[in-house]
Each structure stands twice: as C-alpha cells, then as structure tokens.
Amino acid sequence: MHVSIAEERPDTPEAVAMIGELERYIAPMYPHDSEHGLTPAQMVEEQVAFFVVRCDGVAAGCGGLKMSGEVYAEIVRMYVRPACRGRGLGRLVLERLEQYAREHGVGELRLKTGIYQPEALGLYARHGYGIIPAFGPYREHPLNRYYAKRLF
C-alpha cells in the first residue's frame, strides 16, 4: 500500500465528500450546540492549510490547520474514513499538521473534539496533547474537550 499526504484545497469534490462524511458521523453523537465545524467554503476563505492522506491514490482521510498568527494554530476537520482506520493514517495527518505549523513558526497547536470519540481522544493524548479550557470562539461545553500541545 502506497500512502501519501499532500496539501489540497478543502473545496475539491473529494474533500467536500470527506467533510460531509465527518458531519454525518458526528451528527448523531452530539447536539447541534456543541459543534462548530468549518465548511469547505469557510476553510478556503480563512486560508486553512488542508491536507489529504491517500492510500494507493484514494482519499482516505484529511485534516486542516487554521492559522491564528504565531501564537497558535487550530487543528480542524481531522477525519479518517472508517474503512481506512487502524492503519496509522490519523497519526500521519497529525504529524504533517505539526510539521506545517513548525515550518510556519507556530509554537502551539490547539483543537476541539468530542467526548464520544475515544479514538481521537487517544490519538491526541498519545501525541502529547493536554486538556485545556475552551479557547478562541469556543465556550465550555460538557460534550467537548479542548487540547493543546507546545511545539517548541
């Protein structure tokens, strides 16, 4: 299996399809007031660095980085398609986002995820992300978890 990760636009048909899959995956888990996901159009407008991981040329997952100056960047729209899970693709996307942040002088990554996504919670914990209070546009919500990691 050949795996590649490349920066791509978040409004391509494949990216839009994966973001739609992510929305449908999390919708039954959380009430609407706990979710704040960016749309593909918002990601383009806000110049989110968006990466797609492919297995043998087929889009298998994605993740984006919303830059907020040099203080921190936010990880957004991390997703691996169910059929592709268990292969370390989430780790590869996360490492690529961290690399991109370092290359752009960003010292900290932050993110929001939900309590009903144990795979995501485990991924972030294994890679040195610690729980923080709500940040930026978010408010504390019992179904959300907020994480951060210092990069340097």
Secondary structure, DSSP 8 states (H G I E B T S, - for coil): --EEEEE--TTSHHHHHHHHHHHHHHTTTS-GGG-----HHHHHHTT-EEEEEEETTEEEEEEEEEEETTTEEEEEEEEE-GGGTTSSHHHHHHHHHHHHHHHTT--EEEEEEETT-HHHHHHHHHTT-EEE---TT----TTEEEEEEE--
